[in-house]
């Protein structure tokens, strides 16, 4: 699926649910849930390899101390923002294994998503805040890597909030929607 950045309201102010196209999110959720992981496809592998390279480069630019933890550190975005403003950000390292990213690479992605997405956009962990975080962060990726970002953020957020089993994390897949 192709996302038009101009279609989503600005990333630098909080979004609210009236800015979330619920039907489009349901479409994303259905497509992701129906999709088969495609980790053996050379094009998918190339996109994810580029995504990982760009995430690593972004990680090196995070100006606060990053602490990786096996416990989910934040239930509320306000706690994330408070920690970052104090100079430290904790990042969850567990969850389902990704078919094309190591545990370390997935944790690095989470770190850059939290900092350059949620913190920069001040997006909370609800659908509108997740979209604001995606929009802020998506501008940092090449068109190639953004295909993986869209799957890892928009599609998985759609599954969590609007999928067939709401409030259930999406199964990790290597798929380009």
N, C-alpha and C positions, 0 to 999 in steps of 0.2 A: 504494500500500500504506500502511496506517496502522501507525504504531509506537506502542506503549504504553510510555511512559517508565518506568513502574513495573515492567515486565517485565524490564528490563535491570538488573543489579546496580549498586550505587552507583558514581558517577563519581569519588568522592574517594579511592578506593583502587584499586590496580592490579587489573585483571581478568586472568584467565588463560583459557586455551582451553576449559576445562571450562564456562565461563560463556558461550561463543559457541555459538549454535544454528546449526550448520553447514547443516542442511537449509533453515532460513529464509534464511540467507545465499545459498545456491545458488538459492533462489527469486528473491531480489532480483537476483542476477546474471543469471538467465535473463530476467526481465522487462525489465531494462535493455538487455541485448543484443538482445532482440527488438523493443524500442520504436523507433519512428521519431521523429526529432527533430521537435518541434512548435513551432518558433519563430514561426510565423505565427498561431498561436492566441492570440486576445486574452487569455484567462484565463492562459495560460502566460506571456505577455509581462508581464502585471500582477504575477504572483507573482515573477518574476525581477526586475522593477523594484523591488519592495518589498524583496526580498532584498539587492539592491545598495545601496539606501538604508540598510538596517540595517547592512550590512557597513561602509559608509563611516563611519557613526556610531560603530561599535565600534572601527574603526581609530584614530579620534581619541582613544580612551581607552587605547591601548596605552602603557604607561609607560616603554618602552625605545626606543632608537633603532632604526629599521627601515631596513635596507639591502637594496635590491633588486638581485638578481644573475642573470645568465644561466646561471650554473653551479649545479647542484643542490648546496646547501651542506651537507646533513646526510644521512648514511647511517644514523646512530644518533640516537635521541632524546636520549641523554645529552649529545651535543654541542650540540644545540639548547638543552637546559636550562642547560648550562654557559654558553653565550653569553648567554642571557637574564639569568641571574644576574649576569653581568658588565656588563649594561646595553645589549647590542646583540643584535638578531635579524636574521639574513639570510633573505631570502625569494626563492625561485626564481620567475623571471618567464616562462620559456618553456614549451613544451608545445603541445598541439593548440589551435587557435583554438576558442573557445566561440561558439556561434551567437547568444547573447544577452548575453554579457559581453565588454567590451573586454579587451585584455591587462592594462591597468591595474586594471580591476575584478576580474579573476580573481586578480591578484597581491594585491590588497587582501584578497580572500576568503582566500587562502592565509595571509596574515599573521594575520588574526584567528583562523583555524582553528588555526594553530600556537600562538598565544599563549593564547587563551581556551579552546581545546580541549586540545591536547597538554600544554602547560606547566601549565595549571591543574589538570588531572586527572593529570598525570605519566603520560600514556598513551604507550606506545611506538608504533613504526610497524608493529606486527604486528596481526592482526585484533582481539584483545581490547583492545589499547591504542587502536586507531582507534575502537572502539565507546565506550571510556571518554571519548575526546576528543569524539566526537560528542555523547555524553550531557551532558557538562559544558557544551559550547558551545550545544547546542540550547535550553537554558533561557534564553538571551539573545535568542531570536528570537520574533517574533509568530507565531501559528498560520499565517498566510498565508505569511510568509517561510520558515518551517520546512519547508514543502513542497519548496522549492528546496534547502534545506540537506540534507534527507534524500536527495535525488537526488545532490547533489554530494558527499556523504560516504558514507552507508551503501551506496547502489547502486554507486558507483564502487569503494569498498573491496571490496564483494562480487565485482565483476567481477575485480578484481586478484587476489584470493586464491582465489576459488571459481568463477570463470567458465570458459568453454570453453577459454580459453588463459591458464592461471594465470601470474602474474607479468608480465602485459601490461596496461598502463594502458588504461582504458576510453576509447573514442571520446567526445569531448565532445558532449553532446546537450542540447537544451532539452526536457526531458520531466518530467512530474510523475507519479510512481508512487504 
